[in-house]
Amino acid sequence: MMLTAINRRRAVQSSIRSERLASLRRRTIAISLGMLIFVGCGTSHTPKSANKITSTPVAETLAKLPLEDRQAATAQRLCAVSEEPLGSMGVPIKLTIGGQTVWICCQHCEAEAKAHPQETSERAQRLRGVAGLPTP
């Protein structure tokens, strides 16, 4: 009789442990998925292929810029902060940092560019050099 009560108690404890682990797993998965979904533009992006600039949506977005600005943005090709293709997140934003024109993909990157002007300026210059075009 005593053994049956102990076995029942162990079974209940095991069940509770299993439920807690399942709950923990669900929370971990939910948090992980939330982190994946919440990824937006920022400096944690890995550089994307520069040839995406020729894709139709990007080309259409860049076409909204005046000719001179379009040529300058095309020369830089990628955002000076996130290194995402310019035009992939809407019309690129033109900034002047340290007397140099810098193109960024979105407002989130604008705050980052202004917070780190030297790095942003150097990256923009490097990106224009990568494109094989002279820097202004």
N, C-alpha and C positions, 0 to 999 in steps of 0.2 A: 504494500500500500504506500509506504514511504517512497519507494523507488518510482512509482507512477507519478507522484506529485513532483518529484525532482525532475523527471523526464519532461513533464508538462511545462515546468518552469523554464527548463533549458530550451524547449521548443519555442516558448513565448519570447524569451530573450533573443534567440536566434532570429526569430521573425522581426523583432524590433530592430535588431542590428541590420538585417537585410533591408528594411524600409529606410533606415537612416542612410545607408550606403547608396541606395537607389535615389533618394532625395538629393544627396550630395552630388551624385553623378549628373542628375538632371540640372542642378544649379550650375555645375561646372560647364556643362554643354551649353546651357543658356547664356552664360557669361561669355564663353568663347565665341559663340555665334554672334552675340551682341557686339563684341569687339570687331569681328570680321565685317559686320554690316555697317558699323559706325565709321569705318575707315573713310576719311575724306581727303581732301587735298592737304598736304603738309610736307614737311621735310623728310618724313620717313619713307617717302615713295622711292622705289627703285627706278632708275632711269628707263624710259621707254624707248622703243626703236624710233629713230629720227625719221624713218621713211613713212611713218603714220601721217605726216603732214600732208601727204597727197590724197588721203582719204577724203571722200566727198563731204562729210559734215565739217571736217576741219577746214577744208578749202573754202567751203561756203561761209564759214564763220570769219575766216581771214579776209574774204572778199568784202566784208562789211567795213573794213578799214580803208582810209584814204590810201592812194597808191604808194606814196612815200613811206607811210607807216607800215603798209603791208609788206613792202620790200625789206624794211628793217626787221620786222617781226619774223619774216621768212628766213632772213639771214641768221637770226639767233636760233630759230626752230623750236627750242625747248624753253620752258619756264626757268628763270634764273634762280628760283628757290626750290621747286619740287622736281624740276627736270621732266615734267609732263609736256607733251606736245602743245605748243601754243595754239589756241583755238579749240582745244578739246573740252574746255569748260566754259565756253562762251567767248565773247570778244576779248582778246588779250588787253591787259592794262599797261599803259606806257608810263614809266616813272623816270625821273631824272635823279640819279644818285651820284654825287661827286662830279657833276658836270657831264655824266655819261648817261645815255639813254639805255634803259633796262626794260625788258618786257617780262611780264609775269602773267600767269594764267588766271588768277582769281583774287578776290579781296582778301582771302585768308593769307595768301602769299604776300600781299601788300604789307600787312602788319609785320610779317617775318622779315621782309626785305628792308623795311625801315628800321627794324630792331638790329639788323646786322648789315649795314650798308657796304662795308668793305668786302665782306665775303660775297655778297650779292653781286657787286660790281665786278669782282674778279671772275666769278662763275659766268656771268653774262659775256664777258670778254673771251673767256675760254670757249664758251658755246659758239660764239661767232667764229672763232678760230677753227673749231672742229668742222664747221660747215664749209670751210675752205674759202670763206669770203673775207675781205679786209674789214677790220674793225673801224668804226667811225671815229 
